Amino acid sequence: MSELGDIEAAVVGLIGGIEVGGSALFASVRGASGTTARGVVEILRRERKPAAGVVYEGRGAGDKYGMPDEPVFSVYCVVESLRGGDEPRRGSALVSGGFDALSELVKALAGAVILTVRQLGYVDERLVAADERSVVYQQRYKVFSLPTTTAPTFDGVAICGTDSVVRVQVGELRQSVNRFSFPGVDAVFQQVLGLRNRPIVWSGQLRAATNSALNAIESNLESLVAKSVSASMSDGLGRSFGNCVPVQYRRWGLRGKHTTTGQALQSFDMEFSQLKA
């Protein structure tokens, strides 16, 4: 099977594993194709409800060097209720509604690592169709490549834990210069004052077996920022950077729970400053 086929199968598997109250949320989950959203919806309306379909949307134009963009997949969900009213959208004590389905899909898919070296990134969400008995929503996810790497370290310690998914973005190394010129001289002179700090950002998703374990990781990260101690850093790809100081730790979004492993999840980034190269 091609990589795109493997990605589709992995996303279908994640959606099929979503449970609410001990039962599968979706009665049917499948890969689908259609040139329009309406075409996909027509396919899914013939499935048992609630139904979900995973559709490959294509790749973007890519970067200025001609490298293609990452693939984008859409997830369509159809929720139906013969009782009508608000139940297709809001659900009830008896059935899950469209809002429930959207929430569970985001928890299961956003940030999920598939095929070991791929991660799903949430893009956007929209209402596709609705009537008195059903609603159809679409969520889009970009499939990012993850480098084969070991956990990055600070002062020799994997401060984010070994299960977390962490990308290390190394910023530019900059010189500070003083530029000047003289009247009547067609030239600009500069005096190099030395190198200045380089930004390095860790970003991704913290993962721990329990909320308590994740609390401990986050508490340690904030403590490192408060102490502002300089130490060496390894990015997990064989590169090391000395004289790095933690500058800021930020949480992004709400804490979640992995639907298959049960791990506690928190999207984050942490900024470092390399004071001297």
C-alpha positions in Angstrom: 0.0 0.0 0.0 1.2 3.5 -0.7 2.0 6.0 2.1 -1.2 7.9 1.4 -3.2 4.7 1.7 -1.4 3.9 5.0 -2.2 7.3 6.3 -5.9 6.9 5.4 -6.0 3.5 7.1 -4.3 4.9 10.2 -6.8 7.7 10.5 -9.8 5.4 9.9 -8.4 3.2 12.7 -8.1 6.1 15.1 -11.7 7.2 14.4 -13.0 3.6 14.7 -11.4 3.3 18.1 -13.3 6.3 19.6 -15.6 5.1 22.3 -18.3 7.0 24.4 -19.7 5.2 27.4 -17.9 2.0 26.4 -19.4 1.8 22.9 -18.0 2.9 19.5 -19.1 6.5 18.7 -19.3 5.8 14.9 -21.4 3.0 13.5 -19.4 3.1 10.3 -16.0 4.6 9.3 -14.4 4.4 5.9 -12.1 6.0 3.4 -13.9 7.9 0.7 -13.4 10.0 -2.3 -15.3 12.6 -4.1 -14.6 15.7 -6.2 -16.9 17.8 -4.0 -18.0 17.8 -0.4 -21.5 17.1 -1.6 -20.3 14.0 -3.4 -18.7 12.7 -0.2 -21.8 13.5 1.8 -23.9 11.5 -0.6 -21.6 8.5 -0.1 -21.7 8.7 3.7 -25.5 9.2 3.8 -25.8 5.6 2.6 -23.8 4.3 5.6 -25.0 3.4 9.1 -25.1 6.5 11.3 -23.2 8.1 12.9 -20.8 7.8 9.9 -17.4 9.1 9.3 -15.4 9.3 6.1 -11.7 10.1 5.6 -10.9 11.9 2.3 -7.5 12.8 0.8 -7.6 16.4 -0.3 -4.2 16.8 -1.9 -1.0 18.8 -1.3 -0.3 22.5 -1.4 2.0 24.3 -3.9 5.1 23.7 -1.7 8.0 25.9 -0.8 10.2 28.2 -3.0 12.6 25.3 -3.5 10.0 23.1 -5.2 9.5 20.8 -2.3 5.9 19.6 -2.1 3.7 20.6 0.9 2.5 18.0 3.4 -0.7 16.1 2.5 -4.1 17.2 3.8 -6.9 14.9 4.8 -10.5 15.8 5.5 -12.7 13.9 8.0 -16.5 14.1 7.4 -19.0 13.1 10.0 -22.7 12.6 9.5 -25.0 12.5 12.6 -28.7 11.7 12.1 -31.7 11.5 14.4 -35.3 10.7 13.3 -36.6 12.7 16.3 -35.2 15.9 14.7 -35.2 19.1 16.6 -31.9 19.9 18.3 -30.9 16.2 18.7 -28.8 15.9 15.5 -26.7 18.8 16.6 -26.7 18.7 20.4 -27.5 15.1 21.1 -29.4 13.8 24.1 -29.2 11.4 27.0 -29.8 8.6 24.5 -27.6 9.5 21.6 -24.5 11.6 20.8 -24.9 14.6 18.6 -22.8 16.4 16.1 -21.1 18.6 18.7 -20.1 15.5 20.6 -18.7 13.9 17.5 -16.6 17.0 16.7 -15.2 17.1 20.2 -14.2 13.5 20.2 -12.6 13.7 16.8 -10.4 16.6 17.8 -9.3 14.7 21.0 -8.5 11.6 19.0 -6.8 13.1 16.0 -5.2 16.5 16.7 -1.6 15.9 17.5 -1.9 12.1 17.0 1.3 10.3 15.9 0.7 7.8 13.1 3.0 5.5 11.2 5.7 6.3 13.8 7.0 9.3 11.8 3.8 11.2 11.0 1.7 13.6 13.1 -1.7 15.0 12.5 -2.1 18.8 12.8 -5.6 20.3 13.1 -6.3 22.9 10.4 -10.0 23.9 10.5 -13.6 22.8 10.8 -16.9 23.7 9.1 -20.6 22.9 8.8 -21.2 21.2 5.4 -24.9 20.5 5.4 -27.8 20.3 7.8 -31.6 19.7 7.8 -34.2 18.9 10.4 -32.9 15.3 10.9 -29.1 15.4 10.2 -25.9 17.5 10.3 -22.7 17.0 8.4 -19.4 18.5 9.5 -15.9 18.6 8.0 -12.5 18.8 9.8 -9.2 19.1 8.0 -5.9 17.8 9.2 -2.4 18.3 7.8 -0.1 15.3 8.0 3.4 16.5 9.2 6.6 14.5 8.9 8.4 13.8 12.2 12.2 13.3 12.1 13.5 10.0 13.5 15.0 11.3 16.7 15.6 10.6 20.3 14.2 12.9 23.0 16.0 16.3 23.1 17.8 17.1 26.3 18.7 20.1 28.5 21.7 19.7 30.8 21.7 16.0 29.8 18.1 15.4 30.9 15.1 14.7 28.7 13.1 17.4 30.5 9.9 16.8 28.4 9.9 13.0 29.0 10.7 10.3 26.6 7.2 9.8 25.3 6.6 13.4 24.3 6.7 14.5 20.6 9.1 17.4 20.4 10.4 19.4 17.4 13.5 21.6 17.8 13.6 24.7 15.7 17.0 26.4 15.7 17.0 30.1 15.0 19.5 32.2 13.2 22.9 33.1 14.5 23.2 36.9 14.4 26.0 39.4 14.5 25.7 42.8 16.0 27.4 45.5 13.8 27.8 49.2 13.8 27.6 50.6 10.2 28.9 54.1 9.4 30.1 56.1 6.4 32.1 59.3 5.6 31.1 62.3 3.5 32.4 62.0 0.0 33.3 58.3 0.3 31.1 55.9 -1.7 31.2 53.1 0.7 29.7 51.9 4.0 32.0 50.6 6.7 31.0 48.3 9.5 32.4 47.4 12.8 31.6 43.9 14.1 30.6 44.0 17.7 30.2 40.3 18.2 27.6 37.5 18.0 24.3 37.9 19.8 21.9 35.4 21.3 20.3 32.7 19.1 16.6 31.7 19.7 15.9 27.9 19.9 12.3 26.7 20.3 11.0 23.3 21.3 7.4 22.7 20.3 5.0 19.7 20.1 3.0 17.7 22.5 3.9 16.7 26.0 2.8 13.1 26.9 2.8 11.3 30.2 1.1 8.2 31.6 -1.1 10.2 34.0 -2.1 13.7 34.7 0.1 13.7 37.8 3.1 12.7 35.8 2.3 15.5 33.3 1.9 17.9 36.1 5.5 17.1 37.3 6.9 17.6 33.8 5.2 21.0 33.4 6.2 22.1 36.9 9.9 21.2 36.2 9.8 23.2 32.9 8.4 26.3 34.6 11.0 25.9 37.4 13.8 25.9 34.8 12.4 29.1 33.3 12.3 30.7 36.8 15.8 29.6 37.7 17.2 30.8 34.3 20.2 28.5 34.5 22.6 28.2 31.5 23.3 24.7 30.3 24.0 22.7 27.1 21.2 21.4 24.9 21.0 18.4 22.5 18.3 18.4 19.8 18.0 14.6 19.5 19.5 14.7 16.0 23.1 14.8 17.0 23.4 18.6 17.3 24.4 20.3 20.5 24.2 23.9 21.6 26.0 25.3 24.6 25.2 28.2 26.9 21.4 27.9 26.5 18.9 29.5 28.9 15.2 28.7 29.2 13.2 31.9 28.5 9.5 30.9 28.3 7.2 27.9 28.6 3.7 28.2 26.9 0.7 25.8 26.9 -1.4 25.7 23.8 -5.0 24.7 24.1 -6.6 22.4 26.6 -5.1 19.3 28.2 -6.3 16.2 26.5 -6.3 12.4 26.8 -5.1 9.9 24.1 -8.0 7.8 23.1 -5.9 4.6 22.7 -3.0 4.8 25.1 -4.9 6.9 27.8 -1.9 9.2 28.1 -2.4 12.8 29.3 -1.5 15.3 26.5 -0.6 19.0 26.4 0.5 21.0 23.3 3.3 23.4 24.2 6.3 25.3 23.1 9.3 26.3 25.1 11.7 29.0 24.1 15.5 29.0 24.8 18.1 31.6 24.2 21.7 30.5 23.3 23.7 33.3 24.9 27.1 32.3 23.3 27.7 30.1 20.3 
